[in-house]
Amino acid sequence: MTKRIKRIGVMTSGGDSPGMNAAIRAVVRACAYYRIECVGFMMGFQGMIDGEYIELNARSVRNIINLGGTILKSARSKEFRTKEGRAKAAAHLKEANVDAMILIGGDGTFKGGQIFSEEHDIPVIGVPGTIDNDIFGTHYTIGYDTALNTVIDAVDKIRDTASSHNRLFFVEVMGRDAGFIALNSGIGAGAEEILIPEEDLGLDRLLNSLERSRRSGKTSSIVIVSEGDKIGKNVFELAAYVKENLPYYDAKVTVLGHIQRGGSPTCFDRVLASRLCVKAVELALDGQRDIMVGMMNNEIQAIELEKALKSKPTINKDLLRISDILSV
């Protein structure tokens, strides 16, 4: 017989992403609606280990839906990777009378949650919160849309100076293992080339493309580079290589870095976080466990955590073709 859920814990873990506060708010208010208690653990898994949590109610989360970051803070815990650390966390959850946990984060968060649930028989529900959009089982992760819009805004500004000085700009965006941000922002910003980890396009192709752009009359260009791109050791060496082989280009590098993680979440991310987290609470109350909620074809669905972790989302390669067509 499934244990009745009376008290749910929520935490954010791993890299922060815009919309995490909207997600926390949705968990807390869904708990209030269904008349169950909610507690928030600080600093991710480390807060579970340390027993650091706060009582949350509907008023605790007022005026946070528009805020970037996470009011519960976030961290990566080395101690949680040990059996002893996870045992401490389980003991503190028991002391706090927590019946189920909702984990907002990426694949590292879900891996930790899956192991924790298996070892200590505590139901966990995963909610995908990462700007990289690299989680299987959902078309969109919380924070991805905001990050895209941040990149677009930055590249629009960079293009102004590129055009003014006839420069070539290499703009590095986040995405060590996935090129979703680079691919979609590159098309949205009208980049001449997009370099992503999933496709090794090669240095010769890049040089030929830039040379073709110059011959067609372009006096400035933007190249979007995912940080995990394989054709150069890093974006600076890539720019140096182009300078050496195409000396008529005044090549500059801009690394956008952590500005992509911050800022007020877009409406899309606020609504996505709200939908996913209300469903997460409802699934926990229904006795579901070890699953992740995601959105596929605008429908909220659940997928086993194990399946979400074993599979990887794939990029839409047709977008590369579209990018080539539009960069003439």
Helices and strands as residue ranges (DSSP letters): E 7-12, H 20-33, E 37-41, H 45-50, E 53-56, G 79-81, H 83-95, E 100-105, H 107-120, E 124-128, H 144-165, E 167-173, H 180-189, E 193-195, H 203-215, E 221-226, H 235-245, E 250-255, G 257-260, H 267-285, E 291-296, E 299-304, H 305-310, H 318-326
